[in-house]
């Protein structure tokens, strides 16, 4: 059995939805279909999720939301008309949205926003199920609450309650036909809608694949495969071959550092259940795509990909004889924890300690307060904050036990005049991270691509 997830670009309009149905019907093993909300139909269009966020914000301000509501309903109505699904499904969607809006005064702003955002996937799943039936295939919409998708944590950034796996397994133990399942959201134990982070439909698909012990989790998007680096930066990547196979930890490292093809959190459920993940293209279903699995054949001295992500800053704490102070690093992290700041990396020297954090955790207006807290707790010689950093990640199982890989990257950056703020390599040797100024990002990626894959214009 296969669980297949289709992203917003795969479900943006009636023509795309017909492609989705053709793909699912072409393989009887595709029995659980996870759907996102409709995405952009063209570059000037707006995603349904963004329309719903605007609708929620309008309602929270106390404005007349009728125009915003109509814009959302019309997206589904156009698809229903072109697929000749009748008026009933459109009326059902309209009624659902109005029922959600009516709950505004009984929920907090975060709870209400999640309730409205989730309407994109939820109503699209209902429409897709009807579309399958219109093509003569038995299909049903499945509600996350009824099947046991229980979430916990913050609204808008929820995580799965581990007990959900047993519930989901029972819910799918005896079903017929095709199940159409909305991605991106679940329910708290109190019965309130909660959503994963943006891109969370990938997470839903991975969870379901693990729960039902699927043979493979197919993730359909709008590219033939995963590329070695961002084709918007290195255009010639589009003309070359994509990555045929990669390991779970290679994908996790690359997704963390900016690979937008797959949500990095979505790798975890599949990894734990040892479910292979197949990245496929809805618009080119004959392409084999990229298979992500536990292990692969590795050529020593090679890398699989280069990723980059903006939006980091570095807190540098310097103190003479720091290494002799027991608990220095723990106390530094405690200051950040008390301030609600999560750290990303923590390289250190003999008398210096660096903590890399996402810049949104440390806006400039908070910087003085955090520095004051560090000085009060640790009495350092100096505390500085370096902003506007990009993290470059070079990833590949082939780097393990191969000398000179980091040197090769450093020489490539030096050859184009780029200085490094920091270098960090994990003990697994599957990846190393280099921090540079954000303004040098594109030149750095091209230089690294040339060093590890060949020419780069």
N, C-alpha and C positions, 0 to 999 in steps of 0.2 A: 504494500500500500504506500502511496505517495501523498504527502501533504504539499500543496502548492499555494504560494502566496503571490498575489498580483498587486503591484504598486499603483500609485495614482495615475502615472502616465499610461499604464495599461488599461485604465478604466475611465479615461477622460471623456469619451464620447461613445456613441452607439457603435461606430465602426471598430473601435478598440475592443469594446465589450464582445462583439461578435468574434474577434480574434481569440479572446480569452475562452469563449465557449468552444470554439473549434479545437483549441489546444487541449482542453480538459477532455472533450469527447474522443480525442484521438488516442487516448491511453486509459483503459478501464481501471488502471491502478490509481489514477488521480481521483480520489474520493472525498478529500477534505480540501475545500477552496477557501483560503483566507483573503479577504479583500480590504483594500484601503479606500479612503474617500476619493471621489473623482479629482484628478489633478488638472493641470493646465492643458487646454486644447491647443494653444499656441503661445508664443512668447509674451503676448500682451494680455493673456487671460489671467484669471485669479483662481487659485485652488479652492475647492469647496471648504476645506478646513479653515482657510483664511477668511472666507466669507462668514463662516460660523463664529469665528473669533470676533469679527466686526459686529455681528449680530448680538453676541453676548455683551460686548462693551457698550453698544447702543442701549440695550435693555437695562444694564446696570446704571447708566447715566440717567435713566428715566425718560428717554426719548421714545418717540413713536417708532417701533421697530418693523412696521409693516413693509417698508421698502426693502430693508435688508432681508427680511423673511422671504419675500417674493423672489429675490435674486437667488436664494438657495433652492427654493422649490422649483424654480424654472430650470435649473441645471438638470435636475432629475426628470422634469416633465419633458424636456427636449429629447432625452434619451428614450423615455417611455414611448413618445410619439413615433420616433424613427424606428423603434423596434416593434411597434404595434402591440404594446403590452396592455392598452386600455387605460381608463381613467382611475380605476380603483386603487392602483398602487400609488399614483400621485396623490390622491386624496388621503391615503394612509400616511404618506410621508408628511404632508401638510399638517395633518392632525397630530402626528408625533411631535413635530417642532413646536406647535402651539402648546401642547401639553408640557413640554419642557420649559418654555417661556413662563408658563403659569406658576412654576416652582421657584421663581426668582426670590421672592420674599421669604421663603422658608429655608434658604441655603446661604452659606457664606459666599463671597465673591469667587473664591477658588473652587468651591464645590459646584457653583453654578456654571462657571467657565468650562470645567471638565465635562459637565453634563451636556453642554451645548457642543463642545468640540467632538465628543464621541458620536454625535448624531450623524456626522459625515459617513463614518464607516458603517454604523448600525443601519442606516436607511439604504446605503448602497448594497449591503448584503441582502436586504429584503428585495430590492429591485433585481439584483443579479439572480437570485433564486427564482423569481418569476420569469426572468429571461430564459433560464434553463428549461423551465416547464413549457414555455412557449415553443421551444425547439424540440419538444417531445421527450425530454429526459426528466426522470423523477428526481426532484431536488427539494431540499427544505432549508429554510433559514434557521440557524441555531443561535439562541441568545446566550451570551457569556454568563449571565446570572443563573440560568437554568442548568447550564453544564458545569458550573463550579469554578469559574475563573475568578478566584478571590485575590484581591490585591491589598497591599498595605503600604504605609509610608505616606509621603506628601502627595497631595493632589497635583497633577501635572508631571510628577516624577515618581510614580508609584512603582513598586516591585511586586513580584508574585509571592503569595503565601505558599510555601512548599507543600502544604497539605492539598493544594489544588490539583497536583498531579494525579492523586488517587481518585479524586472526584471526576476529573476529566477523562481518565481511563475508563471509569464505569459508564460515563455518559456516552462514550463512543464504542462501547463493547459490542453493541448489537444494533447497527443502523443499516439502512438500505439506501441505495441511490447515492446522490451527491449531497454533502452538507456544505452550505455556504456560511462562513463564519466571519463576523466582523472583527477586524484587527484593532489594535491601539488601545483598547480599554477593557476593564473588568469591573467588578463591584467589591466594595469593602464589606466587612462582616456586618456593618450596619445597613447595608443595602444601598449605599450611595455609589454613583458612577465615579470611577477614578481612571485616569489615563497614564499610560507609559510616557516617556519623553517622546518628542517628535521623531517620526520614523519608527514608532513602536509597533507597527503592524508586522515588521520583521520579527520582533520579539514574540508576538502572538503565534506566528507560524512556527517558530522554533519550539515554543512551549508545547504546542499541540503535537508536533512531530515527536517530541520526547515522550509525551503522555501516551501516545498510541503505539510507540515503538515502530515508527514508520521506517521503510527501507531507505527512503531518501526524502529530504526536504528541498523542494524546488522553489527557488525565489526568482520570480520573473520580473524583469525590469526593462530598461530601454537600451541596454548595451549587450553586445554579443558575449562579452566575457569581462573579467577583471583585467585591467591594464596594469603594466608595471609602474606607471606613474600617471599623474593627472594629464590627460590629453589636451586640456586647455592651456597647459604650460609648455608641454613638449608635443607639438602637433603631429610629428612623425610617428608617434605611438599609435595613432589611429590606423596607419598603413601597415603596421606590423602585427604579429600574432599576439593574442592575449595570453594570459597565464592559464595553461590547461589544468594543472592541479596545484594545490597548495595545502599546507597543514592548518589545523585549527589555530595554532598559536601564531603562525604567520599572518593569518587573516585578522586575528585579534590585535596584533601589534599595528598593522596597517590601518585598520578601521579606527583605532584610537587616535592615530595621527592624521586623520583627515580623509581617508578613503571613504567617499560617500556612497559607494555601491551597496554597502551592507552595514546595518546598525551594529556597532561593536558589542553592545549588550546582548544582541540576539545570538551571538556565537555560543554563549555559555550553556543554555539548556541543551543544545545539540551536542556540545562537547561532552557533557556529563553522561548523555545517553548514547554517545558514539554514533550519532546519526549523520551521515554525509550530507553536505549542503551543496546544491547545484545552482549556480547563478546562471540564469537563462535570459534570452531576449524574446519578449512577446512579439516583436515585429519580425523576428527571424528565428522561429522555433526550431528549425532544422539544425542550427548551430549547437554544438555540444556544450558550449559555455565553459565555466570554470567549476571544477569539482573541489570542494573543501573537505578534507578528511583527516583522519588521525595521523597518517604518515604518507610519505611519497618517496619516490626514487630521487635521491639528491646528488647533484654534481658538486664536489668540493670546490670552494672558491667562487661560488656564484651567489647572487642575491635574487630574490623573487620580486621585490618592489621597493619603491622609494616614495615616502609620503611626507607631507608637510602640513603643519597646522599653525595658524596665527593665534594671537590672543593670550600670550603668556607673559608673566613677569617673574623676576628672580629677586628674592630677598636674601641679601648677603650679610651674614653676621660674622664679624672678625673679633677674635680675642686671643691674646697671647697665652700660651699654655692651656688652651681650651681642651686639648686631649687629656689633660690630667683631672678635669672636672667631671666626676661621675654624674651621669644623668643630664648633661648639658643638652644633648639632642632631644631627649624626652621632654625637658622643660620648655624648649623652644616650640616643639610641636604642641605642647599643652596650651601655650599662649594662642596659637592659631586655632586650636580646637575650641577654646573658650570664646573666640571671636566668630566661630562658625565657618572657618576657612579650611577647605580640604586641600591637601598638597598633592602634587603630581610626581615630583622627583626630588631627591635629597642628596646630591653629590657633596663631598666635603674634602677639605684639606687638613693639614695639621692644625692650623690656627684659624680656620674659617669653615663656616657651615652655610651651604646654600639651600634654599627651599624654593622650588619652582611651583607656582600656583597659577591657576587661571585668572586672567586679569579682571574678569568681572567680579571675582571674590574680593579684590583689593582696588576699588576705585580710588582715585586720587584724594577724595574727601575723607577716606578712611585711613589713608596711609600714615598720617601723623599719629593717630591714636594707636595703631598697631606697633609702630616704631617705639612709641613711648612705653607700651606694655612690655616689649622685648627688653628695652633698656632697664626698666624697673625690675624685671625678673632675673636678668642674666648679667647686667652690668658689663656689656661688651665694650670693646675699644671703638668699633665703628659699626653702624648699620646703614646699609644703602639698599635702594630698590632700583632695579634695572627693568625698564618697561619696553613695550613694543618688540617682543621676542617671537620668533618663529621656531618651532621645533621640527627639525628634519629627522626622519626615522628611516634608516636603511635596514631592511629585513630580509632574512633568508636562512633556512636551515643549513645551506651550503657554507655559511660562514663559520660554523662550529669547527674549532681546532684548526682553522686555516690562518696562518700568520699573514699580516700585511693588509688585511681588509680595512681596518680603520685608517691606516697610513694612506691607503689608496684614496679614501674619501677626503682626508685632510689635504692631500696634495692637489686633488681636483678643485677644492674650494680655494686653496692658495693661488692656483693658477689663474683664477679670475678675480683675485684681489679681495676675497671675502674672509673676514676674520671671524673666529668662533668665540662665543661668550662662554661656552661650556660644552663638555663632552661627557657622556655617561653611557657605559655599557653594562648590560645585565650579565649575571653569572652564567646564564644559559648560552650566551654568545649568539643567540638567534637574531639579535638586533643591537644597534647602537643608536644613540640619540645625540644630535648636535644642535646647540642653540645658536642662532644667528640673529642679526637685526632683521626685522620684518621687511624692510625696504629691499633686502637682498634675496628675498625668497625665490623668485622666478629664476634668477641667474644661478642660484645655488642648485635648484632642482635640475636644471639643464646640464650643469657641470657634472653632477653626480650621475645623471643618466648616461652622459657621454663616457664617463669613467667605467661604469659597470655594464652598459648595454651596447655601447658603440657610439656612432655619430649622433650629435644633437645640434640642430640649427639654432 
